[in-house]
C-alpha cells in the first residue's frame, strides 16, 4: 500500500514554478514526494482524488492562457497579480490561483514524525505572534473549521507580521501584493477531505499537523525575511 501511494504521489507531483514558464504551457512537473507516505492525513484513495482534481485545474489553465499575454509570463505568481483586477480575465486569475494554491500545498507535507524540531529563531517568532506553536495551531484550527463552503486556511507573513487568514474558493494571498509571503496552506475544499473524513473536518485538520514539514515552514519564513529586505530596498530606490 505504501509503495502504491508513493508511486501515485510521484506520478502527479509538481512544483509551483514549473507552471507556464516562458512560452511553455502549464505542466505537472515532478517534485520530491518519492519515498513519502502521508498517513494518517491522506490515504491512497483520497490522495488520488485530490491529485486528479488538480490535474484538471492545470489542464484548464493551459487552455485559458493559450495565445494570451499570460502565456509569456515568467511564473504563475505574475499571472495571479497581473490578472487580479481585470474583470475579463477573472477565469484566468481564478484558475491560476487554484493551481498555485495546490502547488504550494504539497511541498509542505512529509511522513508523520519526519520533520525536524523548529529552531529557536522560529520558535521565538511563534511566541511573539501567537504565544507559542501550540497556540498557533489552535488559532489556525479555529480558522479552518470556521471556513464555510470551499476555501483555504493560511499562515502568512505580512512584512514581518505573522497572521492566519482564510480565503474563499481559490483566492490566494499572493493576490494581496508583494508584501505578503504565504507560509502554510491547508485546503478546505470538500474534495480534499470528504472521501476519507466525511464531515469530520476537525480530524482532517489535526492530522494535517501530523504531516506538516516544519523545515519547509522555516524555509518559507526565511523567504519572507528576504522578501522584506527586497521590498525595503525597492521602496528606497523608488523614493
N, C-alpha and C positions, 0 to 999 in steps of 0.2 A: 504493500500500500504506500509506504513512504517513498519508494522509488518511483511509483507512478505519479505521485504528487510532485516530486522534484522534476520529473520529465515534463509534466504539464506546465509547471512554473517556468521552466527553461524555454519551452516552446513559445510561450506567449509574453515573456517579459520584455520590457522596453525601457528606454531612457528618455528623460524629458527633452534633452537637446538633440535627440535623434528624430525629432518631428519636423518635417518640411524645412530642412536647412537648404539654403540656396534655392535652386530651381527644382529640387527633388521633392516629390510628393511625400506626404506623411507615411511613415512605415513603422511597424513594430520592430524595434531593434533590440538585440539581446542585452540583458544586464545580468549581473551575477546573482541569480537566485538558485543556481545549481547547488545541490547538496543541502538544501534547506527544506524543512517542513514547518508548517505554520500552525500546527495543532498546539493548543486547543482552540485557537482563534478561527481557523478555516480548515475544513476538510477538503478532500479532493473534489467532491461534488460542488460545494459552494465556490471553491476557487475557480473551477471550470466555468461555472455560470457567470461569475464576475468577469473573468477574462473575455468571454465571448461577447458580453455586453460592451466591453471597451474596444474590442476588435471592430465592432460595428460602428462605434463612435469615430475611430480613426478612419475607417473607410468613408464615412460621411464627410469628415473634414477634408479628406483628399479631394472629394468631388466638389466641395464648396469653394476651395481655393484655386482650383484649376483655372488657368487663364485669367487670373486676377492679380492685383498688385501683391496680395498676400503670399502668392506662390514664391516670390523672390525674397521674402523676409528671412532674416538670418536665423531666427528661432521663434518658438511659439509664444514666448513672453512678449515679443514685439508685436505679434499679431493681436494678442489679447489687449494690450494697452492702446494700440492704434485703432482698434475697432470698437472700443467701449462706448463711444459717444456717437457712433454713426448708425442711424436707425436702419438704413437699408442693408447694413452688414451685421445685423443682430444675430442671424443664423451662424455666420462665420464666428462671431465672438463667442456665442454660447457653446458651439461645438469645440472650438479651440480651448475654452476654459474647461470643458468636460475632459478633454484629452490631457491637458496639463495636470488637472487635479489627480487623475489616476496615475499619471507618470510620477507625480510627487509622492503618492501614497505607498507604492510597492517597495522602494528602496529603504524605507524606514523599518521594515519588518525583518525579524531574524528568528531562528529557533528559540523556543522558550528556554530561558536560562543562559543563553549565549552572550548576552550583552555585558560589557564591562561596566563596573561602577562609574558613576559620574565623578568628574574632577572637582576639586574644592572650588575652583573658579565658577563652574556651572552650578554647583550646589548653592553657592552664595547668591547667584542670580535668582534662583527659585526662592531662596529665603527672603530676598529683598522684595520680590514682586508678589509672592504667594504665601509667604510664611512657611516655606518648605515644599519638598516634592510631593509629599502625601496630600497636603492641602491643595496643591495644584491639580493633582489627579482628581480629587473630589470636585473641584471647581470645573474642570474640563468635563467630567462625567455629568454634572448638573446641566451644563450647556448642551451636551449631546442628547441627553434624554428629553430635553425641552424642545428639541428640533421637531416641529410638526411638518408632516409631509416629507419631501425629499430635500436633502441638503448635505452640508459638510460642517464639521466642527474643527476648529483650527487653534493652534498656538501660533501667534505671530510676534515678530519683533517690529515695533514701530519706532524707529530711530532711538533704540535703546530701551524702550519700554515694552515689557512682555505683557501680552493680553490674550485672552481667549475670546473667540467670537464664532458665531455660527452663520454660514451663508446658505441661502436657499437655492434649490435646484443646482445648477452648475456654476453659480457665481464663485469667483476665486479672488482671494485677497490681492493677487498680482495686479488686478484691475484698479486697485485703490491708488497705486502710484509707486514710484521707485523707493519711497521711504519705508515701504513695508516688505519684510522678508518673512515668508512662511517658514515655520519650524516643524510643526507636527500637523498632520491632517488625518481625519477619520471620516470615512464615507458613511453617511447615514441614509443613503438611498435604500429602499426596501430590498432591491436585488442583491445588496451586499451582505445581508444577514438573514433574510426570511427563510431561505432553503434549509438553513441549519438551526436557526434560533426561533423561528416563528415570530411571535411578538415579544420575546424576551430580550429586549434591546439592552437591558442592564447587564446581562451575562455577556452579550456581544462586546460592550464597552470594557467590561472587566477583563475579558480575555485579550482584547487589543493591547492592553498594557503589559500583558504577559509575554508578548512577542515584539514589543517596541524596542528597537535598537537604539539605546541611549548614546552610543558612539555617533550615530548619524545625527541625532539631536544636537550633540556637541559641535559637530562639523557645521551644521546649519546655523547655530548660534555664532560660531566664529565667522561664517559668511556674513551674518548680519552686522557684526562689528566692522568688518572690512567695508561693507556697503555704506555704513555711516561715515567712515573716513572718506570714501569716494564722494559721497554727496556733499560733505562739508567742503571738500576741495573744489568740487564743481560749482557750488554756490559762491565760493570766494572768487573764482575766475569770472563768474557772470556778474559780479559786483552787487 
